[in-house]
């Protein structure tokens, strides 16, 4: 009984790689665009953090000082 109840309680897969998706095309497009946007934002934030860590670690070197004065 519990297996049948579990399978009827939860929705099946909406996006399928080898078959047609059951999601509306407009909703699928919006979801894919938002997913790509999320990944782009995550990568940009990670790269900004890496840059900040490198500049903090190398703050006493000449190239980091030159970069700091060029940006100011």
C-alpha positions in Angstrom: 0.0 0.0 0.0 2.7 2.5 0.9 4.5 2.1 -2.4 1.4 2.8 -4.4 0.5 5.7 -2.1 4.0 7.2 -2.5 3.9 7.0 -6.3 0.5 8.6 -6.6 1.4 11.3 -4.1 4.4 12.7 -6.0 4.4 14.1 -9.5 6.5 12.2 -12.1 9.3 13.8 -14.1 8.2 16.8 -16.1 11.4 17.3 -18.1 12.5 14.3 -20.1 15.7 14.1 -22.2 14.6 11.3 -24.5 10.9 12.2 -24.9 8.7 15.2 -25.2 8.4 17.3 -22.0 5.0 17.5 -20.3 5.6 21.1 -19.3 4.2 23.9 -21.3 6.8 25.4 -23.7 6.5 28.9 -22.2 7.1 27.6 -18.7 10.0 25.4 -19.9 11.7 28.3 -21.7 11.4 30.5 -18.7 12.7 27.8 -16.4 15.7 27.1 -18.6 16.5 30.9 -18.9 16.3 31.3 -15.1 18.5 28.2 -14.6 21.1 29.6 -17.0 20.9 33.0 -15.2 21.4 31.4 -11.8 24.5 29.5 -13.0 25.9 32.7 -14.6 25.3 34.7 -11.4 26.9 31.9 -9.3 30.0 31.7 -11.5 30.3 35.5 -11.5 30.1 35.8 -7.7 32.6 32.9 -7.3 35.0 34.6 -9.7 34.7 37.9 -7.9 35.4 36.2 -4.6 38.5 34.5 -6.1 39.7 37.8 -7.4 39.2 39.4 -3.9 41.1 36.6 -2.2 44.0 36.9 -4.7 44.2 40.6 -4.3 44.1 40.4 -0.5 46.8 37.7 -0.5 49.0 39.7 -2.9 48.3 43.2 -1.5 52.0 43.8 -0.8 53.2 43.1 -4.3 53.9 45.8 -6.9 51.3 44.5 -9.4 48.5 44.6 -6.8 49.4 48.1 -5.8 49.5 49.2 -9.4 46.1 47.6 -10.0 44.7 49.3 -7.0 45.9 52.8 -8.0 44.7 52.2 -11.6 41.2 51.4 -10.4 41.0 54.4 -8.0 
